[in-house]
Amino acid sequence: MALVSPTITLHPSGAQLPQIGFGTWKHTGAKATEAVYNALKVGYRLIDCATDYANEEACGLGLKKAIDEGVVSRSDVWVVSKLWNTFHHKEHVREAVLKSLRDWGVEYFDLYYIHFPISLAYVSPKERYPPGWFFDAKGTQVIQDPVPLRETWCALEELVDEGLIKHLGISNMASVIITDLLSYARIKPEVLQVEIHPYNVQPKLVHFARTNLLAVTAYSSFGPLGFRELNMTKALDAQPLFTHPMIMDIAGEHHWHLHRMLVSATPAQVILKWAVQRGLAIIPKGDVISQMEENLRVGLGVGGTEAGSQEGGFLLSDAEMERISSLNVGLRFNDPSDDFGCYIFC
Ligand code: NAD
């Protein structure tokens, strides 16, 4: 019963970005391999990864298994990675991309992001890989080594020219730096990936991106949940979205037919549907096949399909969309100023 995600048209390429992709942060080792393989079997056609996730080899093995078994061909899948902060100097960009490609076992990335507009001191992969947030000898301070974003961008453009990257993206960037980047980019970024969930709705940034023809991918759609896995105090203190009375109420109001059976929408589906109906791409991380299916089914009713099914999922009303958006308190869980002293959002 393969599910097919709706797509978003990218500008200027016209490429079709799967609107619902699969997130891999915190999946490691054999679990990452299995998760990627299962996600592809379920029907995901975009795998969101990054150097920093320390799982590119493992994810690549999952892709290889799916290709070897005829589940997908390489050209069916968007393989996505991100440049880590220690590789922003032009001479390190190529090194980082080539290493990630080797680890994945692929010849090109479909989409490659700059992970953060933060440049840290270079760490050789021989010394430590992935280097993470590299602290000084005392372990108290991140070592910044500012590089003009233009230098990093131009180095990435060269890799697009060589066919090693198909599309470029930017992540965790705010409007001022994007405006600057767009003023000189020979190859425009096509996707902006940022933290968006009902506690951090980011309406102005989404409007800005639309105005500048950038598709937006929302990460950490379930708000605190993904950060609870790290025992982050801010996330542990926040009201979980799945048990938020408003989200539960809205879920309880939606029933739809799935394989001729009447089912209820789940809180997870309500949260993801809210993002998808805003026109955002999403990349939820599912741990088990049932979650992967539940999340990908959110595409039904907004352009996604399920083999053998004529039934179209559920849709949120305008009033429900507004109610969910009213949870916005600008609560950001992934802010490098909290733990690393790197200020990018203020
Ligand atoms: P998420 O919001 O996708 O939540 C993941 C958690 O939700 C997991 O604990 C999982 O078990 C649970 N879950 C998933 N589906 C569920 C369902 N249907 N029912 C119940 N529980 C469910 O968290 P995330 O991993 O933080 O974000 C998703 C992806 O976004 C990451 O894997 C990564 O690819 C990307 N990301 C990017 C950045 C960036 O800086 N660009 C930062 C964070 C995450």
Residues whose N, C-alpha, C, O or C-beta is under 5 A from the ligand:
A	BS01	NAD	G23 T24 W25 D48 H115 S171 Q193 Y219 S220 S221 F222 G223 L225 G226 A268 I283 P284 K285 G286 D287 Q291 E294 N295
